[in-house]
Amino acid sequence: MVGGGGASFLNWCQSVMCRKHPVNFFREVRILPEVVECRLMVGDCDFLLRLVATDIDVYRQFQIKHLDRINAR
């Protein structure tokens, strides 16, 4: 997102309840047009997402609208 947009990487940690069903998260994010890539990770965070966003405000709205909603389930 530096310099007017593009792809950025995001480490995403799911809530404890969601960690029981990582496939559900993967299914939901892979249909979102902003998500270019989604990888299951081992360690502190659960997923590595590669996103396309024009700026930090667009990214933040994506997080609120999609990722926080999915994580709250």
All heavy atoms as a GROMACS GRO file, in nm:
protein
  592
    1MET      N    1   0.081  -0.119   0.000
    1MET     CA    2   0.000   0.000   0.000
    1MET      C    3   0.085   0.125   0.000
    1MET      O    4   0.033   0.233  -0.015
    1MET     CB    5  -0.095  -0.002   0.119
    1MET     CG    6  -0.208  -0.100   0.101
    1MET     SD    7  -0.327  -0.095   0.235
    1MET     CE    8  -0.248  -0.200   0.351
    2VAL      N    9   0.213   0.111   0.015
    2VAL     CA   10   0.301   0.227   0.012
    2VAL      C   11   0.305   0.279  -0.132
    2VAL      O   12   0.317   0.203  -0.226
    2VAL     CB   13   0.443   0.188   0.059
    2VAL    CG1   14   0.538   0.303   0.043
    2VAL    CG2   15   0.439   0.140   0.202
    3GLY      N   16   0.292   0.409  -0.147
    3GLY     CA   17   0.300   0.468  -0.279
    3GLY      C   18   0.175   0.456  -0.362
    3GLY      O   19   0.180   0.449  -0.483
    4GLY      N   20   0.058   0.450  -0.299
    4GLY     CA   21  -0.066   0.456  -0.375
    4GLY      C   22  -0.134   0.325  -0.402
    4GLY      O   23  -0.215   0.313  -0.492
    5GLY      N   24  -0.105   0.224  -0.328
    5GLY     CA   25  -0.182   0.101  -0.342
    5GLY      C   26  -0.097  -0.015  -0.388
    5GLY      O   27   0.021  -0.003  -0.414
    6GLY      N   28  -0.162  -0.128  -0.400
    6GLY     CA   29  -0.096  -0.250  -0.444
    6GLY      C   30  -0.123  -0.364  -0.348
    6GLY      O   31  -0.216  -0.359  -0.269
    7ALA      N   32  -0.040  -0.465  -0.357
    7ALA     CA   33  -0.057  -0.583  -0.273
    7ALA      C   34   0.016  -0.564  -0.140
    7ALA      O   35   0.121  -0.501  -0.134
    7ALA     CB   36  -0.003  -0.706  -0.344
    8SER      N   37  -0.043  -0.616  -0.037
    8SER     CA   38   0.021  -0.615   0.094
    8SER      C   39  -0.005  -0.749   0.161
    8SER      O   40  -0.099  -0.820   0.126
    8SER     CB   41  -0.031  -0.499   0.180
    8SER     OG   42  -0.170  -0.508   0.195
    9PHE      N   43   0.078  -0.783   0.257
    9PHE     CA   44   0.064  -0.909   0.329
    9PHE      C   45   0.011  -0.882   0.469
    9PHE      O   46   0.045  -0.781   0.530
    9PHE     CB   47   0.198  -0.982   0.337
    9PHE     CG   48   0.242  -1.036   0.204
    9PHE    CD1   49   0.322  -0.961   0.121
    9PHE    CD2   50   0.201  -1.162   0.164
    9PHE    CE1   51   0.363  -1.010  -0.002
    9PHE    CE2   52   0.241  -1.212   0.041
    9PHE     CZ   53   0.322  -1.135  -0.041
   10LEU      N   54  -0.069  -0.973   0.518
   10LEU     CA   55  -0.132  -0.960   0.648
   10LEU      C   56  -0.126  -1.093   0.720
   10LEU      O   57  -0.170  -1.195   0.667
   10LEU     CB   58  -0.278  -0.916   0.630
   10LEU     CG   59  -0.370  -0.929   0.750
   10LEU    CD1   60  -0.332  -0.825   0.856
   10LEU    CD2   61  -0.514  -0.912   0.708
   11ASN      N   62  -0.069  -1.094   0.840
   11ASN     CA   63  -0.079  -1.211   0.928
   11ASN      C   64  -0.211  -1.199   1.002
   11ASN      O   65  -0.236  -1.098   1.068
   11ASN     CB   66   0.035  -1.213   1.030
   11ASN     CG   67   0.165  -1.255   0.969
   11ASN    OD1   68   0.169  -1.340   0.882
   11ASN    ND2   69   0.273  -1.196   1.014
   12TRP      N   70  -0.294  -1.300   0.993
   12TRP     CA   71  -0.425  -1.295   1.056
   12TRP      C   72  -0.437  -1.406   1.159
   12TRP      O   73  -0.419  -1.523   1.129
   12TRP     CB   74  -0.537  -1.309   0.953
   12TRP     CG   75  -0.671  -1.284   1.013
   12TRP    CD1   76  -0.765  -1.377   1.043
   12TRP    CD2   77  -0.724  -1.160   1.055
   12TRP    NE1   78  -0.874  -1.317   1.100
   12TRP    CE2   79  -0.852  -1.183   1.108
   12TRP    CE3   80  -0.676  -1.029   1.053
   12TRP    CZ2   81  -0.932  -1.082   1.157
   12TRP    CZ3   82  -0.757  -0.929   1.102
   12TRP    CH2   83  -0.883  -0.955   1.153
   13CYS      N   84  -0.466  -1.367   1.282
   13CYS     CA   85  -0.485  -1.462   1.392
   13CYS      C   86  -0.634  -1.472   1.421
   13CYS      O   87  -0.700  -1.372   1.444
   13CYS     CB   88  -0.411  -1.416   1.516
   13CYS     SG   89  -0.235  -1.392   1.488
   14GLN      N   90  -0.684  -1.592   1.420
   14GLN     CA   91  -0.826  -1.613   1.447
   14GLN      C   92  -0.853  -1.621   1.596
   14GLN      O   93  -0.764  -1.650   1.675
   14GLN     CB   94  -0.874  -1.741   1.382
   14GLN     CG   95  -0.880  -1.734   1.232
   14GLN     CD   96  -0.947  -1.856   1.177
   14GLN    OE1   97  -0.887  -1.962   1.175
   14GLN    NE2   98  -1.069  -1.841   1.135
   15SER      N   99  -0.978  -1.601   1.630
   15SER     CA  100  -1.018  -1.619   1.769
   15SER      C  101  -1.007  -1.767   1.804
   15SER      O  102  -1.001  -1.854   1.718
   15SER     CB  103  -1.162  -1.570   1.791
   15SER     OG  104  -1.252  -1.656   1.724
   16VAL      N  105  -1.007  -1.797   1.932
   16VAL     CA  106  -0.993  -1.936   1.978
   16VAL      C  107  -1.105  -2.022   1.922
   16VAL      O  108  -1.083  -2.135   1.878
   16VAL     CB  109  -0.991  -1.941   2.132
   16VAL    CG1  110  -0.992  -2.084   2.181
   16VAL    CG2  111  -0.869  -1.867   2.185
   17MET      N  112  -1.227  -1.971   1.918
   17MET     CA  113  -1.340  -2.049   1.867
   17MET      C  114  -1.322  -2.081   1.719
   17MET      O  115  -1.351  -2.192   1.675
   17MET     CB  116  -1.471  -1.973   1.888
   17MET     CG  117  -1.512  -1.961   2.033
   17MET     SD  118  -1.535  -2.121   2.116
   17MET     CE  119  -1.680  -2.180   2.031
   18CYS      N  120  -1.274  -1.986   1.640
   18CYS     CA  121  -1.258  -2.008   1.496
   18CYS      C  122  -1.144  -2.104   1.464
   18CYS      O  123  -1.143  -2.165   1.359
   18CYS     CB  124  -1.233  -1.875   1.424
   18CYS     SG  125  -1.376  -1.768   1.422
   19ARG      N  126  -1.048  -2.114   1.552
   19ARG     CA  127  -0.933  -2.201   1.525
   19ARG      C  128  -0.973  -2.347   1.513
   19ARG      O  129  -0.900  -2.426   1.455
   19ARG     CB  130  -0.828  -2.184   1.634
   19ARG     CG  131  -0.754  -2.055   1.620
   19ARG     CD  132  -0.644  -2.043   1.720
   19ARG     NE  133  -0.579  -1.914   1.700
   19ARG     CZ  134  -0.503  -1.857   1.788
   19ARG    NH1  135  -0.478  -1.916   1.903
   19ARG    NH2  136  -0.449  -1.739   1.763
   20LYS      N  137  -1.088  -2.383   1.566
   20LYS     CA  138  -1.134  -2.520   1.555
   20LYS      C  139  -1.175  -2.553   1.411
   20LYS      O  140  -1.178  -2.669   1.373
   20LYS     CB  141  -1.252  -2.544   1.648
   20LYS     CG  142  -1.216  -2.533   1.795
   20LYS     CD  143  -1.336  -2.553   1.883
   20LYS     CE  144  -1.299  -2.533   2.028
   20LYS     NZ  145  -1.416  -2.544   2.116
   21HIS      N  146  -1.205  -2.451   1.331
   21HIS     CA  147  -1.254  -2.472   1.195
   21HIS      C  148  -1.184  -2.379   1.096
   21HIS      O  149  -1.248  -2.292   1.038
   21HIS     CB  150  -1.406  -2.450   1.191
   21HIS     CG  151  -1.480  -2.534   1.288
   21HIS    ND1  152  -1.496  -2.670   1.272
   21HIS    CD2  153  -1.539  -2.503   1.406
   21HIS    CE1  154  -1.564  -2.718   1.375
   21HIS    NE2  155  -1.589  -2.620   1.459
   22PRO      N  156  -1.053  -2.396   1.073
   22PRO     CA  157  -0.982  -2.305   0.983
   22PRO      C  158  -1.031  -2.314   0.839
   22PRO      O  159  -1.020  -2.218   0.764
   22PRO     CB  160  -0.836  -2.349   0.995
   22PRO     CG  161  -0.841  -2.488   1.045
   22PRO     CD  162  -0.965  -2.497   1.130
   23VAL      N  163  -1.089  -2.426   0.801
   23VAL     CA  164  -1.138  -2.441   0.664
   23VAL      C  165  -1.252  -2.343   0.638
   23VAL      O  166  -1.264  -2.288   0.528
   23VAL     CB  167  -1.182  -2.586   0.637
   23VAL    CG1  168  -1.249  -2.600   0.501
   23VAL    CG2  169  -1.062  -2.679   0.648
   24ASN      N  170  -1.334  -2.317   0.739
   24ASN     CA  171  -1.444  -2.221   0.722
   24ASN      C  172  -1.390  -2.082   0.690
   24ASN      O  173  -1.443  -2.013   0.603
   24ASN     CB  174  -1.531  -2.215   0.847
   24ASN     CG  175  -1.606  -2.343   0.870
   24ASN    OD1  176  -1.623  -2.424   0.780
   24ASN    ND2  177  -1.649  -2.364   0.993
   25PHE      N  178  -1.285  -2.038   0.760
   25PHE     CA  179  -1.224  -1.909   0.732
   25PHE      C  180  -1.169  -1.905   0.590
   25PHE      O  181  -1.193  -1.811   0.514
   25PHE     CB  182  -1.112  -1.880   0.833
   25PHE     CG  183  -1.043  -1.749   0.810
   25PHE    CD1  184  -1.096  -1.632   0.862
   25PHE    CD2  185  -0.926  -1.743   0.737
   25PHE    CE1  186  -1.033  -1.510   0.841
   25PHE    CE2  187  -0.862  -1.622   0.715
   25PHE     CZ  188  -0.915  -1.506   0.767
   26PHE      N  189  -1.097  -2.009   0.553
   26PHE     CA  190  -1.039  -2.017   0.419
   26PHE      C  191  -1.146  -2.007   0.312
   26PHE      O  192  -1.132  -1.933   0.215
   26PHE     CB  193  -0.959  -2.146   0.404
   26PHE     CG  194  -0.897  -2.161   0.269
   26PHE    CD1  195  -0.785  -2.088   0.234
   26PHE    CD2  196  -0.952  -2.247   0.175
   26PHE    CE1  197  -0.728  -2.101   0.108
   26PHE    CE2  198  -0.896  -2.260   0.050
   26PHE     CZ  199  -0.784  -2.188   0.016
   27ARG      N  200  -1.256  -2.079   0.328
   27ARG     CA  201  -1.365  -2.075   0.230
   27ARG      C  202  -1.424  -1.936   0.216
   27ARG      O  203  -1.457  -1.893   0.106
   27ARG     CB  204  -1.476  -2.172   0.271
   27ARG     CG  205  -1.446  -2.315   0.244
   27ARG     CD  206  -1.566  -2.401   0.277
   27ARG     NE  207  -1.528  -2.540   0.274
   27ARG     CZ  208  -1.570  -2.632   0.358
   27ARG    NH1  209  -1.657  -2.601   0.452
   27ARG    NH2  210  -1.529  -2.757   0.349
   28GLU      N  211  -1.438  -1.867   0.328
   28GLU     CA  212  -1.499  -1.735   0.324
   28GLU      C  213  -1.407  -1.629   0.263
   28GLU      O  214  -1.454  -1.544   0.188
   28GLU     CB  215  -1.545  -1.693   0.462
   28GLU     CG  216  -1.663  -1.776   0.509
   28GLU     CD  217  -1.737  -1.713   0.623
   28GLU    OE1  218  -1.761  -1.591   0.619
   28GLU    OE2  219  -1.771  -1.786   0.716
   29VAL      N  220  -1.279  -1.632   0.296
   29VAL     CA  221  -1.190  -1.527   0.244
   29VAL      C  222  -1.153  -1.549   0.098
   29VAL      O  223  -1.126  -1.452   0.027
   29VAL     CB  224  -1.063  -1.506   0.329
   29VAL    CG1  225  -1.097  -1.462   0.468
   29VAL    CG2  226  -0.973  -1.625   0.327
   30ARG      N  227  -1.151  -1.671   0.052
   30ARG     CA  228  -1.105  -1.693  -0.085
   30ARG      C  229  -1.203  -1.640  -0.190
   30ARG      O  230  -1.164  -1.622  -0.304
   30ARG     CB  231  -1.073  -1.840  -0.109
   30ARG     CG  232  -1.191  -1.929  -0.125
   30ARG     CD  233  -1.146  -2.070  -0.147
   30ARG     NE  234  -1.257  -2.147  -0.198
   30ARG     CZ  235  -1.251  -2.272  -0.231
   30ARG    NH1  236  -1.138  -2.336  -0.219
   30ARG    NH2  237  -1.356  -2.335  -0.277
   31ILE      N  238  -1.326  -1.612  -0.152
   31ILE     CA  239  -1.421  -1.555  -0.248
   31ILE      C  240  -1.419  -1.402  -0.250
   31ILE      O  241  -1.483  -1.341  -0.334
   31ILE     CB  242  -1.565  -1.606  -0.222
   31ILE    CG1  243  -1.614  -1.562  -0.086
   31ILE    CG2  244  -1.572  -1.756  -0.239
   31ILE    CD1  245  -1.761  -1.590  -0.061
   32LEU      N  246  -1.344  -1.342  -0.157
   32LEU     CA  247  -1.337  -1.196  -0.152
   32LEU      C  248  -1.239  -1.146  -0.258
   32LEU      O  249  -1.126  -1.195  -0.266
   32LEU     CB  250  -1.292  -1.150  -0.013
   32LEU     CG  251  -1.383  -1.193   0.102
   32LEU    CD1  252  -1.319  -1.159   0.236
   32LEU    CD2  253  -1.520  -1.126   0.089
   33PRO      N  254  -1.280  -1.049  -0.340
   33PRO     CA  255  -1.192  -1.004  -0.450
   33PRO      C  256  -1.062  -0.939  -0.403
   33PRO      O  257  -0.963  -0.941  -0.477
   33PRO     CB  258  -1.279  -0.905  -0.526
   33PRO     CG  259  -1.387  -0.864  -0.433
   33PRO     CD  260  -1.406  -0.979  -0.338
   34GLU      N  261  -1.058  -0.886  -0.283
   34GLU     CA  262  -0.936  -0.823  -0.232
   34GLU      C  263  -0.828  -0.925  -0.195
   34GLU      O  264  -0.711  -0.891  -0.187
   34GLU     CB  265  -0.967  -0.738  -0.108
   34GLU     CG  266  -1.060  -0.623  -0.132
   34GLU     CD  267  -1.207  -0.659  -0.113
   34GLU    OE1  268  -1.240  -0.778  -0.105
   34GLU    OE2  269  -1.288  -0.566  -0.108
   35VAL      N  270  -0.868  -1.049  -0.170
   35VAL     CA  271  -0.774  -1.153  -0.128
   35VAL      C  272  -0.715  -1.221  -0.252
   35VAL      O  273  -0.786  -1.287  -0.328
   35VAL     CB  274  -0.841  -1.256  -0.036
   35VAL    CG1  275  -0.744  -1.368   0.001
   35VAL    CG2  276  -0.895  -1.189   0.089
   36VAL      N  277  -0.586  -1.204  -0.271
   36VAL     CA  278  -0.515  -1.262  -0.384
   36VAL      C  279  -0.466  -1.402  -0.348
   36VAL      O  280  -0.463  -1.492  -0.430
   36VAL     CB  281  -0.396  -1.172  -0.424
   36VAL    CG1  282  -0.315  -1.234  -0.537
   36VAL    CG2  283  -0.446  -1.034  -0.462
   37GLU      N  284  -0.429  -1.419  -0.221
   37GLU     CA  285  -0.371  -1.545  -0.176
   37GLU      C  286  -0.402  -1.564  -0.028
   37GLU      O  287  -0.406  -1.468   0.048
   37GLU     CB  288  -0.220  -1.538  -0.198
   37GLU     CG  289  -0.145  -1.664  -0.178
   37GLU     CD  290   0.001  -1.648  -0.216
   37GLU    OE1  291   0.044  -1.540  -0.262
   37GLU    OE2  292   0.074  -1.746  -0.198
   38CYS      N  293  -0.424  -1.688   0.013
   38CYS     CA  294  -0.449  -1.720   0.153
   38CYS      C  295  -0.373  -1.848   0.186
   38CYS      O  296  -0.395  -1.952   0.123
   38CYS     CB  297  -0.598  -1.739   0.178
   38CYS     SG  298  -0.637  -1.784   0.348
   39ARG      N  299  -0.285  -1.839   0.284
   39ARG     CA  300  -0.203  -1.954   0.323
   39ARG      C  301  -0.224  -1.985   0.471
   39ARG      O  302  -0.222  -1.895   0.553
   39ARG     CB  303  -0.056  -1.925   0.299
   39ARG     CG  304  -0.027  -1.888   0.156
   39ARG     CD  305   0.084  -1.965   0.106
   39ARG     NE  306   0.103  -1.935  -0.035
   39ARG     CZ  307   0.174  -2.012  -0.111
   39ARG    NH1  308   0.232  -2.118  -0.062
   39ARG    NH2  309   0.190  -1.984  -0.238
   40LEU      N  310  -0.240  -2.111   0.502
   40LEU     CA  311  -0.248  -2.157   0.640
   40LEU      C  312  -0.107  -2.160   0.696
   40LEU      O  313  -0.014  -2.209   0.631
   40LEU     CB  314  -0.310  -2.297   0.646
   40LEU     CG  315  -0.335  -2.356   0.783
   40LEU    CD1  316  -0.432  -2.271   0.863
   40LEU    CD2  317  -0.389  -2.498   0.768
   41MET      N  318  -0.086  -2.104   0.815
   41MET     CA  319   0.046  -2.091   0.874
   41MET      C  320   0.056  -2.173   1.003
   41MET      O  321  -0.046  -2.206   1.064
   41MET     CB  322   0.077  -1.945   0.907
   41MET     CG  323   0.066  -1.851   0.788
   41MET     SD  324   0.185  -1.885   0.660
   41MET     CE  325   0.333  -1.826   0.739
   42VAL      N  326   0.177  -2.200   1.043
   42VAL     CA  327   0.205  -2.264   1.171
   42VAL      C  328   0.277  -2.161   1.257
   42VAL      O  329   0.368  -2.094   1.211
   42VAL     CB  330   0.294  -2.389   1.151
   42VAL    CG1  331   0.332  -2.450   1.284
   42VAL    CG2  332   0.225  -2.491   1.063
   43GLY      N  333   0.234  -2.146   1.382
   43GLY     CA  334   0.299  -2.049   1.470
   43GLY      C  335   0.198  -1.960   1.537
   43GLY      O  336   0.085  -2.000   1.563
   44ASP      N  337   0.238  -1.836   1.563
   44ASP     CA  338   0.154  -1.743   1.638
   44ASP      C  339   0.026  -1.705   1.563
   44ASP      O  340  -0.078  -1.687   1.625
   44ASP     CB  341   0.230  -1.616   1.672
   44ASP     CG  342   0.342  -1.643   1.771
   44ASP    OD1  343   0.333  -1.742   1.845
   44ASP    OD2  344   0.439  -1.565   1.773
   45CYS      N  345   0.034  -1.688   1.434
   45CYS     CA  346  -0.083  -1.650   1.355
   45CYS      C  347  -0.126  -1.767   1.267
   45CYS      O  348  -0.047  -1.855   1.236
   45CYS     CB  349  -0.055  -1.527   1.271
   45CYS     SG  350  -0.047  -1.378   1.373
   46ASP      N  351  -0.252  -1.763   1.228
   46ASP     CA  352  -0.312  -1.876   1.158
   46ASP      C  353  -0.302  -1.869   1.006
   46ASP      O  354  -0.290  -1.970   0.940
   46ASP     CB  355  -0.458  -1.890   1.199
   46ASP     CG  356  -0.472  -1.904   1.349
   46ASP    OD1  357  -0.412  -1.996   1.405
   46ASP    OD2  358  -0.540  -1.820   1.411
   47PHE      N  359  -0.313  -1.748   0.952
   47PHE     CA  360  -0.315  -1.732   0.807
   47PHE      C  361  -0.225  -1.618   0.763
   47PHE      O  362  -0.207  -1.521   0.837
   47PHE     CB  363  -0.457  -1.700   0.758
   47PHE     CG  364  -0.552  -1.815   0.774
   47PHE    CD1  365  -0.630  -1.826   0.888
   47PHE    CD2  366  -0.564  -1.912   0.676
   47PHE    CE1  367  -0.717  -1.931   0.904
   47PHE    CE2  368  -0.651  -2.018   0.692
   47PHE     CZ  369  -0.728  -2.029   0.806
   48LEU      N  370  -0.172  -1.631   0.642
   48LEU     CA  371  -0.103  -1.522   0.576
   48LEU      C  372  -0.187  -1.487   0.454
   48LEU      O  373  -0.208  -1.571   0.366
   48LEU     CB  374   0.038  -1.562   0.533
   48LEU     CG  375   0.117  -1.457   0.455
   48LEU    CD1  376   0.147  -1.336   0.544
   48LEU    CD2  377   0.245  -1.516   0.402
   49LEU      N  378  -0.238  -1.364   0.452
   49LEU     CA  379  -0.321  -1.319   0.340
   49LEU      C  380  -0.243  -1.219   0.257
   49LEU      O  381  -0.174  -1.134   0.312
   49LEU     CB  382  -0.448  -1.251   0.392
   49LEU     CG  383  -0.540  -1.332   0.480
   49LEU    CD1  384  -0.655  -1.246   0.529
   49LEU    CD2  385  -0.593  -1.452   0.406
   50ARG      N  386  -0.255  -1.230   0.127
   50ARG     CA  387  -0.203  -1.126   0.038
   50ARG      C  388  -0.325  -1.054  -0.017
   50ARG      O  389  -0.412  -1.114  -0.079
   50ARG     CB  390  -0.119  -1.184  -0.075
   50ARG     CG  391  -0.055  -1.075  -0.158
   50ARG     CD  392   0.058  -1.125  -0.244
   50ARG     NE  393   0.020  -1.233  -0.331
   50ARG     CZ  394   0.033  -1.229  -0.465
   50ARG    NH1  395   0.082  -1.124  -0.524
   50ARG    NH2  396  -0.002  -1.334  -0.536
   51LEU      N  397  -0.330  -0.925   0.010
   51LEU     CA  398  -0.446  -0.843  -0.024
   51LEU      C  399  -0.410  -0.735  -0.124
   51LEU      O  400  -0.296  -0.690  -0.128
   51LEU     CB  401  -0.500  -0.771   0.101
   51LEU     CG  402  -0.528  -0.856   0.223
   51LEU    CD1  403  -0.560  -0.766   0.342
   51LEU    CD2  404  -0.644  -0.949   0.196
   52VAL      N  405  -0.510  -0.690  -0.198
   52VAL     CA  406  -0.495  -0.574  -0.284
   52VAL      C  407  -0.586  -0.466  -0.229
   52VAL      O  408  -0.706  -0.488  -0.210
   52VAL     CB  409  -0.533  -0.607  -0.429
   52VAL    CG1  410  -0.530  -0.483  -0.515
   52VAL    CG2  411  -0.440  -0.713  -0.485
   53ALA      N  412  -0.528  -0.351  -0.200
   53ALA     CA  413  -0.603  -0.236  -0.150
   53ALA      C  414  -0.536  -0.109  -0.200
   53ALA      O  415  -0.414  -0.102  -0.207
   53ALA     CB  416  -0.608  -0.236   0.003
   54THR      N  417  -0.617  -0.010  -0.234
   54THR     CA  418  -0.561   0.113  -0.290
   54THR      C  419  -0.492   0.199  -0.185
   54THR      O  420  -0.401   0.274  -0.217
   54THR     CB  421  -0.671   0.195  -0.359
   54THR    OG1  422  -0.777   0.216  -0.267
   54THR    CG2  423  -0.721   0.122  -0.482
   55ASP      N  424  -0.537   0.190  -0.060
   55ASP     CA  425  -0.472   0.266   0.047
   55ASP      C  426  -0.509   0.205   0.182
   55ASP      O  427  -0.586   0.110   0.189
   55ASP     CB  428  -0.507   0.416   0.040
   55ASP     CG  429  -0.656   0.444   0.053
   55ASP    OD1  430  -0.725   0.376   0.132
   55ASP    OD2  431  -0.704   0.535  -0.016
   56ILE      N  432  -0.455   0.261   0.287
   56ILE     CA  433  -0.475   0.207   0.421
   56ILE      C  434  -0.620   0.217   0.467
   56ILE      O  435  -0.669   0.130   0.539
   56ILE     CB  436  -0.378   0.271   0.523
   56ILE    CG1  437  -0.371   0.189   0.652
   56ILE    CG2  438  -0.415   0.416   0.550
   56ILE    CD1  439  -0.302   0.058   0.637
   57ASP      N  440  -0.692   0.320   0.421
   57ASP     CA  441  -0.834   0.333   0.458
   57ASP      C  442  -0.918   0.223   0.395
   57ASP      O  443  -1.008   0.168   0.459
   57ASP     CB  444  -0.887   0.471   0.420
   57ASP     CG  445  -0.822   0.582   0.500
   57ASP    OD1  446  -0.789   0.560   0.618
   57ASP    OD2  447  -0.802   0.692   0.443
   58VAL      N  448  -0.890   0.191   0.270
   58VAL     CA  449  -0.960   0.082   0.202
   58VAL      C  450  -0.929  -0.050   0.272
   58VAL      O  451  -1.018  -0.133   0.295
   58VAL     CB  452  -0.923   0.076   0.053
   58VAL    CG1  453  -0.977  -0.048  -0.014
   58VAL    CG2  454  -0.971   0.202  -0.018
   59TYR      N  455  -0.804  -0.070   0.308
   59TYR     CA  456  -0.765  -0.191   0.381
   59TYR      C  457  -0.840  -0.201   0.514
   59TYR      O  458  -0.893  -0.305   0.549
   59TYR     CB  459  -0.614  -0.194   0.407
   59TYR     CG  460  -0.580  -0.288   0.520
   59TYR    CD1  461  -0.580  -0.424   0.500
   59TYR    CD2  462  -0.555  -0.238   0.648
   59TYR    CE1  463  -0.553  -0.511   0.604
   59TYR    CE2  464  -0.529  -0.326   0.753
   59TYR     CZ  465  -0.529  -0.460   0.730
   59TYR     OH  466  -0.505  -0.545   0.834
   60ARG      N  467  -0.845  -0.091   0.587
   60ARG     CA  468  -0.912  -0.091   0.717
   60ARG      C  469  -1.061  -0.124   0.703
   60ARG      O  470  -1.116  -0.200   0.781
   60ARG     CB  471  -0.892   0.045   0.786
   60ARG     CG  472  -0.950   0.051   0.925
   60ARG     CD  473  -0.874  -0.040   1.021
   60ARG     NE  474  -0.936  -0.030   1.151
   60ARG     CZ  475  -0.979  -0.134   1.222
   60ARG    NH1  476  -0.960  -0.256   1.178
   60ARG    NH2  477  -1.036  -0.118   1.338
   61GLN      N  478  -1.125  -0.069   0.602
   61GLN     CA  479  -1.266  -0.100   0.578
   61GLN      C  480  -1.284  -0.247   0.543
   61GLN      O  481  -1.380  -0.311   0.584
   61GLN     CB  482  -1.324  -0.010   0.469
   61GLN     CG  483  -1.344   0.132   0.514
   61GLN     CD  484  -1.432   0.141   0.639
   61GLN    OE1  485  -1.538   0.082   0.647
   61GLN    NE2  486  -1.383   0.212   0.740
   62PHE      N  487  -1.190  -0.302   0.466
   62PHE     CA  488  -1.194  -0.445   0.434
   62PHE      C  489  -1.183  -0.528   0.562
   62PHE      O  490  -1.257  -0.624   0.581
   62PHE     CB  491  -1.078  -0.480   0.339
   62PHE     CG  492  -1.061  -0.628   0.320
   62PHE    CD1  493  -1.142  -0.699   0.234
   62PHE    CD2  494  -0.963  -0.697   0.390
   62PHE    CE1  495  -1.127  -0.836   0.217
   62PHE    CE2  496  -0.946  -0.832   0.374
   62PHE     CZ  497  -1.028  -0.902   0.287
   63GLN      N  498  -1.093  -0.489   0.650
   63GLN     CA  499  -1.076  -0.562   0.775
   63GLN      C  500  -1.204  -0.558   0.858
   63GLN      O  501  -1.249  -0.661   0.908
   63GLN     CB  502  -0.960  -0.504   0.855
   63GLN     CG  503  -0.935  -0.578   0.984
   63GLN     CD  504  -0.823  -0.517   1.065
   63GLN    OE1  505  -0.764  -0.417   1.028
   63GLN    NE2  506  -0.793  -0.579   1.177
   64ILE      N  507  -1.262  -0.441   0.872
   64ILE     CA  508  -1.384  -0.426   0.952
   64ILE      C  509  -1.501  -0.502   0.889
   64ILE      O  510  -1.573  -0.575   0.957
   64ILE     CB  511  -1.419  -0.277   0.970
   64ILE    CG1  512  -1.315  -0.208   1.056
   64ILE    CG2  513  -1.559  -0.261   1.029
   64ILE    CD1  514  -1.324  -0.057   1.054
   65LYS      N  515  -1.519  -0.484   0.760
   65LYS     CA  516  -1.635  -0.541   0.690
   65LYS      C  517  -1.627  -0.693   0.678
   65LYS      O  518  -1.728  -0.762   0.688
   65LYS     CB  519  -1.646  -0.478   0.552
   65LYS     CG  520  -1.766  -0.523   0.474
   65LYS     CD  521  -1.774  -0.451   0.341
   65LYS     CE  522  -1.892  -0.499   0.259
   65LYS     NZ  523  -1.894  -0.434   0.127
   66HIS      N  524  -1.508  -0.746   0.656
   66HIS     CA  525  -1.496  -0.888   0.626
   66HIS      C  526  -1.422  -0.967   0.734
   66HIS      O  527  -1.478  -1.062   0.790
   66HIS     CB  528  -1.426  -0.908   0.492
   66HIS     CG  529  -1.500  -0.850   0.377
   66HIS    ND1  530  -1.622  -0.897   0.335
   66HIS    CD2  531  -1.470  -0.745   0.296
   66HIS    CE1  532  -1.665  -0.826   0.233
   66HIS    NE2  533  -1.574  -0.732   0.207
   67LEU      N  534  -1.297  -0.933   0.762
   67LEU     CA  535  -1.217  -1.017   0.851
   67LEU      C  536  -1.269  -1.018   0.995
   67LEU      O  537  -1.278  -1.124   1.056
   67LEU     CB  538  -1.071  -0.973   0.847
   67LEU     CG  539  -1.002  -0.987   0.712
   67LEU    CD1  540  -0.857  -0.943   0.723
   67LEU    CD2  541  -1.013  -1.128   0.658
   68ASP      N  542  -1.302  -0.902   1.048
   68ASP     CA  543  -1.355  -0.899   1.184
   68ASP      C  544  -1.488  -0.974   1.194
   68ASP      O  545  -1.514  -1.042   1.293
   68ASP     CB  546  -1.372  -0.755   1.234
   68ASP     CG  547  -1.239  -0.686   1.258
   68ASP    OD1  548  -1.135  -0.756   1.266
   68ASP    OD2  549  -1.238  -0.562   1.269
   69ARG      N  550  -1.569  -0.965   1.091
   69ARG     CA  551  -1.700  -1.034   1.089
   69ARG      C  552  -1.679  -1.185   1.087
   69ARG      O  553  -1.742  -1.260   1.161
   69ARG     CB  554  -1.781  -0.989   0.968
   69ARG     CG  555  -1.913  -1.061   0.954
   69ARG     CD  556  -1.982  -1.027   0.823
   69ARG     NE  557  -1.898  -1.051   0.706
   69ARG     CZ  558  -1.879  -1.169   0.648
   69ARG    NH1  559  -1.937  -1.277   0.699
   69ARG    NH2  560  -1.803  -1.182   0.543
   70ILE      N  561  -1.590  -1.232   1.000
   70ILE     CA  562  -1.562  -1.375   0.991
   70ILE      C  563  -1.503  -1.425   1.122
   70ILE      O  564  -1.540  -1.531   1.172
   70ILE     CB  565  -1.465  -1.405   0.874
   70ILE    CG1  566  -1.532  -1.375   0.741
   70ILE    CG2  567  -1.417  -1.549   0.879
   70ILE    CD1  568  -1.436  -1.376   0.622
   71ASN      N  569  -1.413  -1.349   1.181
   71ASN     CA  570  -1.346  -1.389   1.305
   71ASN      C  571  -1.443  -1.393   1.423
   71ASN      O  572  -1.422  -1.468   1.517
   71ASN     CB  573  -1.231  -1.294   1.334
   71ASN     CG  574  -1.126  -1.358   1.420
   71ASN    OD1  575  -1.092  -1.474   1.401
   71ASN    ND2  576  -1.073  -1.284   1.514
   72ALA      N  577  -1.549  -1.314   1.418
   72ALA     CA  578  -1.645  -1.308   1.529
   72ALA      C  579  -1.738  -1.428   1.534
   72ALA      O  580  -1.805  -1.451   1.633
   72ALA     CB  581  -1.727  -1.180   1.518
   73ARG      N  582  -1.741  -1.504   1.429
   73ARG     CA  583  -1.832  -1.622   1.425
   73ARG      C  584  -1.782  -1.735   1.509
   73ARG      O  585  -1.672  -1.760   1.530
   73ARG     CB  586  -1.850  -1.668   1.283
   73ARG     CG  587  -1.925  -1.569   1.201
   73ARG     CD  588  -1.943  -1.624   1.064
   73ARG     NE  589  -2.001  -1.520   0.983
   73ARG     CZ  590  -2.020  -1.530   0.855
   73ARG    NH1  591  -1.984  -1.638   0.793
   73ARG    NH2  592  -2.072  -1.432   0.787
   0.00000   0.00000   0.00000
